[in-house]
């Protein structure tokens, strides 16, 4: 199991192995509060004060996904964004999903810590 710091410092990469086991996913979820395993993906819903803040987060998340070359499914509403990561090429959840989830958490934390947020 990797720490949240190790996940944030790592980068998504092509995988030679398959999906993580359910036990591995459950263990790794322990370092990412708010994320859960649902229908074969790790999922978290982020809440915002309004549409503009939600879309700003989605745009920043899109940049993270682009730089990591690992893209989540998003469900965007007025004051929320549901993020779902899984790795289609391995047919389940991989370490790349956790790397990106940790980076998205860091992005959200920056928003919360920003003056006037």
C-alpha positions in Angstrom: 0.0 0.0 0.0 1.2 3.5 -0.9 0.9 6.6 1.3 -1.0 9.6 0.0 2.3 11.4 -0.4 3.7 8.6 -2.5 0.6 8.6 -4.7 0.8 12.4 -5.2 4.4 12.2 -6.2 3.9 9.3 -8.6 2.7 9.5 -12.2 0.3 7.4 -14.2 2.1 4.9 -16.5 1.2 2.1 -18.9 0.6 -1.1 -16.9 2.1 -4.5 -17.5 -0.2 -6.2 -14.9 -3.9 -6.5 -14.4 -6.4 -4.8 -12.1 -5.8 -4.7 -8.3 -7.6 -7.3 -6.2 -10.6 -6.2 -4.1 -8.4 -6.6 -1.0 -5.7 -4.3 -2.5 -8.4 -1.7 -3.5 -9.9 -1.8 0.0 -6.5 -1.4 1.6 -5.5 1.5 -0.7 -8.8 3.3 -0.1 -7.8 3.7 3.5 -5.4 6.5 2.6 -8.0 8.4 0.5 -10.9 9.4 2.7 -14.1 10.1 0.9 -13.4 7.7 -2.0 -15.2 4.4 -2.3 -15.4 1.4 -4.6 -18.6 1.4 -6.6 -19.5 -0.6 -9.7 -15.8 -1.4 -10.5 -14.5 2.2 -10.0 -13.2 4.4 -7.2 -15.6 7.2 -6.8 -15.9 10.5 -4.9 -18.4 13.4 -5.0 -16.9 16.9 -4.5 -19.2 19.7 -3.4 -19.0 23.4 -4.3 -20.7 26.7 -3.5 -22.1 27.1 -7.0 -21.7 26.4 -10.7 -18.8 28.6 -11.4 -16.7 27.0 -8.7 -17.7 23.5 -9.9 -16.7 24.2 -13.5 -13.4 25.8 -12.4 -12.6 22.5 -10.5 -13.6 20.4 -13.5 -11.3 22.4 -15.8 -8.4 22.1 -13.3 -9.1 18.4 -13.0 -9.1 18.1 -16.8 -5.6 19.5 -16.8 -4.4 16.9 -14.2 -6.0 14.1 -16.2 -4.4 15.3 -19.4 -0.9 15.5 -17.8 -1.3 12.1 -16.3 -2.9 10.7 -19.5 -5.5 9.0 -17.3 -9.1 10.3 -17.6 -12.0 9.8 -15.2 -15.7 9.7 -15.9 -17.3 12.9 -14.5 -20.9 13.7 -13.6 -21.2 17.4 -13.2 -24.1 19.3 -11.5 -24.6 22.8 -10.3 -22.8 22.4 -7.0 -21.1 19.0 -7.3 -18.9 16.8 -9.4 -18.8 13.0 -9.1 -15.4 11.6 -10.2 -15.0 7.9 -11.2 -11.7 6.4 -11.9 -11.1 2.9 -13.3 -8.6 1.6 -15.9 -10.4 0.2 -18.9 -7.2 -1.5 -20.2 -6.9 -3.8 -17.2 -10.7 -4.2 -16.6 -10.8 -2.7 -13.1 -9.1 -0.5 -10.7 -5.3 0.1 -11.0 -2.7 2.0 -9.1 -3.1 4.7 -11.8 -6.6 5.4 -10.5 -5.3 5.9 -7.0 -2.4 8.2 -8.2 -4.9 10.4 -10.0 -7.4 10.3 -7.1 -4.7 11.6 -4.8 -3.9 14.4 -7.2 -7.6 15.4 -7.5 -7.8 15.4 -3.7 -4.8 17.7 -3.5 -6.5 20.0 -6.1 -9.7 20.1 -4.1 -7.7 20.9 -0.9 -6.0 23.8 -2.6 -9.4 25.2 -3.4 -10.5 24.9 0.2 -7.3 26.5 1.5 -7.4 29.4 -1.0 -8.2 32.9 0.4 -11.9 33.7 -0.1 -12.8 30.1 -0.9 
